[in-house]
Amino acid sequence: MNDSGQTAPVPAVPEAATQDDDASANTNSGASLWSQFSGGTPARFRPLCAAVADFESSSRVDNNFLKDVKWSPDGLCLLASSDDNAIRLFEPGGAAEDSAQLEETWRMPHHDRLKSALKVQEGETIYDLAWLPTMTSADPASCCFFSTSRDNPVHVWDAFTGQCRGSYCAYTDAEELTAGYCIAFNSHAGSEQMYVGFNNCVRVFDLSRPGREHRIVPTFKRANRETSGQRGIISCIAFNPDKSGLYACGSYSRNVGLYAAPKGNLLYNLQGQRGGITQVLWSRDGNYLFSGGRKDREILCWDVRNTGDVLLSLPRIVSTNQRLQVCKNKK
């Protein structure tokens, strides 16, 4: 799927054109759009199906591009947020039936088979999405996801009905509602907790208690004309898989902070990213931390057993502020 999520316009045809001519026009349009997946591209790298019509049909924006995509923990569902402030849920299991779809030339009427099973509309720009970590389709009570958007609290949505199950609210000292920028979960504590990134702080909510009750963990402090900590908007949070309570926070101020739960003491402040941090990712053994930024052509790897210097730099192509994420190989 391209950045805009739109197909190329189909040229006008005479009224007397046959149905086959219309299909041919759509085929040529789709082939142009998906040309990068045909020809010399190995078959194993070509998508089995696509979701185009769902994002084209939005009347809220002219150029409806994707912003985030998240697989469910059980691997059966897919969440996608886009510039029309909508969250769509897809069930891709039956979208690709056989390998015959990996043909040399893409035909959009044939490949545009991924249709949303659910659509939730937020009121403002969506900042982040997250599935409940214990979600499994076999347990309807666990089938829910969270979203945070501008000027709104964190909402939790039912993945079957699309109804809002509850909200987690944060307020400033002036009693004004403030929105979080990222969502993460700490399942290693006594209770399931949700960590939400804000400007110069992280707010921790108990998942069993929707509402405004939470505690604030400052990431930046100012006292006696001196400053300390990690300055800026906390844009991403990730917990170490070793269950030690160690977690990483990336900020748009181009630094990564390592903290210890539950108190949130700052252990290290890692510098070196050229762009605002958009993702932090732990290795499977919890010894290495990867960070990436917007308009930053490097993924940096840090060895948390010997922090301070960059262990490895991996090049990538990033030319816009769009959040591009990497994932771990589970093998």
Buried (B, 14 or more C-beta within 10 A) or exposed (E): BEEBBBBEEBEEEEEEEEEEEEEBBBBBBBBEBBEEBBEEBEEEEBBBBBBBBBBEEBEEEEEBBBBBBBEBBBEBBBBBBBBBBBBBBBBBEEBBEEEEBBEEEBBBEBBBBBBBEBEBEBEEBBBBBBBBBBBBBEEEEBBBBBBBBEEBBBBBBBBEEBEEEBEBBBEEEEEEEBBBBBBBBBEBEEEBBBBBBBBBBBBBBBBEEBEEEBEEBBBBBEEEEEEEBBBBBBBBBBBBBBEEBBBBBBBBBBBBBBBBBBEBEBEBBBEBBEBBBBBBBBBEEBBBBBBBBBEBBBBBBBBBEEBEEBBEEEEEEBEEEEBBEEEEEEE
